[in-house]
Amino acid sequence: MPVSALFVTAFLVGLSGAMMPGPLLTVTIAESARRGFIAGPLIILGHAVLELALILALITGLSVFLSNTTVSSTIALLGGMFLLYLGFTMSREAVRGNVSLGDINQNEDGTTKKGLHPVVAGAVISLANPFWSIWWATIGLTYLTISLESGRIGLASFFSGHILADLAWYTLVAAVVAGGRKFISPRVYKYVIVVCGIFLLVLGLYFIFGTGINLL
């Protein structure tokens, strides 16, 4: 996959994941209401530090392992299957009206302590989220395998695209909450999630029948 395509697809996949309601979104809304706009970027900073550490650990100990054709194809197949599941679930829940920013804004899950710094919260909440581990064990590992084919530039393109997606979305959420305005209507949010879900379905098929073709 070309370096430019790595960046763009990593951004879109990252944005799709970031927009789905979850612990990190809940914490961002709560902290932005309490601390202001800056809470969003700070939370993503903690999230980014954690993910960078994970990536470095993976490529340091698994680079040789990942270079094996059978291994990389297996990872691509699993990642593609998970993308298909995620894309289908996202689209289905959005169409059914089960996904909305309003619902998340009203939830109180108690995942963050009152005195926890946003940077620390970004790392801790991400690490405690089971979905985060599943994502990196499947989709993330698939992207690492593909990006390593282009060396450091490919890895940098993947990571920058992925993190910029998180930063863009959570900064927007923080701005909306801190400003007390509703820039995104429930209807617009619903359609955006559906489009993201369809994109994940297409990318999942690419992973399975493209990079994972050796196992089929």
PyMOL commands that set and color helices and strands:
alter all, ss='L'
color gray80, all
select helices_A, chain A and resi 3-19+23-35+39-66+69-95+101-106+118-128+130-179+186-211+213-215
alter helices_A, ss='H'
color red, helices_A
deselect
rebuild
show_as cartoon
